[in-house]
């Protein structure tokens, strides 16, 4: 029993998210983040720059659990409006990104409350390349949207 406790301590002590917030990263992401500083971790998995950025976001409820979402996307130097009708904001944003040429599939999705807000971690894939992305936002929706944008930017550099 002491050996497994020691291994867990070593793993978590090398986890920059655990060091900062006291909660664990998803197991596969933890292995990739091991030994990084918080700054290195945030830059690698939560880039704030890239070819696509999200501006405004709005939702209008419809019937049968569907809503119409509208967004302002900046793609390179071009600012465009996008909309999608979906059952939730994640499906809507991935649809908008697909239409704009930034395809990605979300393979894994995790959220945690932290002292800084809600942290979202996604494992996204495009053309066989898989990347973890993360974002911290004031609520679960803003955090999710930012993590998806980070994933799109990591996969479409």
Steps between C-alpha positions, in 0.01 A plus 500: 500500500786739570636453148172601330466802730855608417434465125180706526685770693777514242251520213289774658796701624619526138154608379490881457119510526507304826772729635293808419144383579532178701299288255618251243523532126348224285741206513623519137550876520678466836764282335564766232508785754728330749788724602375815323470828686155661510608752234634227271184294551268794424697594187513143366139396565311830519631726225329837481617572146461321173314513172152502657357712781152522648337838544134539590280202586120497524230238545130505409293212634273305265272203555591138571823578684665675208640851483642725234848624586668794330862600530757738368812315390832654407678277251839642431435865415137439399209552736188301415163410649400139544190322620389146574191333638592227748411341831786676680784750467773241445321344204425847363858625521650185349248532214594867446871412502440216255321736263795742530754228411619418852381143542552321829345211685482506879610160629508577872346778709563580869400793721600596854421791727808685622565811704547685168174379338406196295782312327419307183732244345435349158682244293437598139594331175537607138645285218644250749675762715383517861562791734389588852373853550381682808344825613379653823191721491252655737238235416477161329385639165768768461764252613376237251494743209851626578635144527350411161655811343835405658464149356423635153803727518728218613382270220492763221819699545 
